[in-house]
Amino acid sequence: MEELSPAAFVARRARGDDLTLLDVREPWELAIARVDGALHIPMAEIPGRSAELDPAKPVVVMCHSGIRSARVGHYLESRGFAVLNLAGGIDAWSQVIDSTVRRY
């Protein structure tokens, strides 16, 4: 699965690419830090809720650091989704894109 840096994600969105940003972190993590516009489905709920994703749109999966999102990404790829892993997760997002997003 291909990794996409936070900066590359923002650039693709800015040029009009229609991407779904899927946040697979737990609700308590979302309460600390979030990216506006992301679809939130906790990792454990993905099998039962993957129908909420549009298979025609690439899915960029995000977690805290990129490890859980990679696992979810492989799962979604095995079900026919086009998937990219947000490299470094929300931690990298906070460092590179938006320093107002809390780190934890």
N, C-alpha and C positions, 0 to 999 in steps of 0.2 A: 504494500500500500504506500502510496506517495504521501510525503509530509509536506505541509504548507505552512510557511512561517506566518506569524500574525501580520507582518507588514505585507506579505504577498496576498493574504486574504483580504486585507483592507484595499489593496490596489485592485484586486479582481472585482470586488464589490463596487469600487469607484468607477470602473470602466463598464459597469452594467451587467456583470456576470450574475446569473440568478442561482445563488448558492443557499442551501439550508445550513445554518450553524446549529448543530445539535450539541447541547450541553448535557453530559451524562453524569454530572456530579450529584451528590446527595442534597436534599433540601437545606440542610444546615449549612452546607458550603455556599449554596446560592444566596442564603441570607447574609453571608459575609461579603461576597464579591460576585458580580454578574456582568455580562455583556448584553446590552440592550438588543432586543430583536432575536435573541437565541431561543430556540425551542428547547424546553427542559424536559428530558425523560431520563430519570435515574437509570444507571446501568442495569440493575436487576429487573427493571420493567421493560427493557427493550424488546425481548421476545414477544410479549403480549401487546406492545404498543407500536411496533414497527409499521403497522398500517397507517399511522399518522404521518409517515414520511412519504413524500412524492418521489416515486422511483424515476421520474423523468428529470429530476434536479440533482446535481451533485450534492452530497452531504459532507460537510466538514465537521468532524467529531472533535469535541473539546472536553477535557477534564481539568484536573489541577496541574498536572505536569506532562501529560501525554501518554501515560502508560495504560490507564483504563480505557481511554479513548481509542487506543490502538487495538485493544481486545474487542471493543464494540465494533470498530471499523472492520476488522476481519470477519466478524459475525455477519455484519450487513453486506459485505462483499460476497460472502458465500450465498447470500439470498438475492444477488443480482443488482445491488445498489452500487453506484459509482461513489467511492468514498475517498476522502482525504483526511489525514490526521493533522490537527492543529499542533504544530511542533511547540513543545514547551507549555502547552495549555494556558490556563488563565494566568499562571504565574508569569509566563513570558509576555502575555498580553499586557499585564500591569507594568512590566519593565520597559516594553518597547512602544506600545500604542497609547495607553492611558494610565498614567501614574496615580489617578484618583481611584482606580480599582484597587481595593485593599489586597495586600498579600497576606497569606497565612501559611 
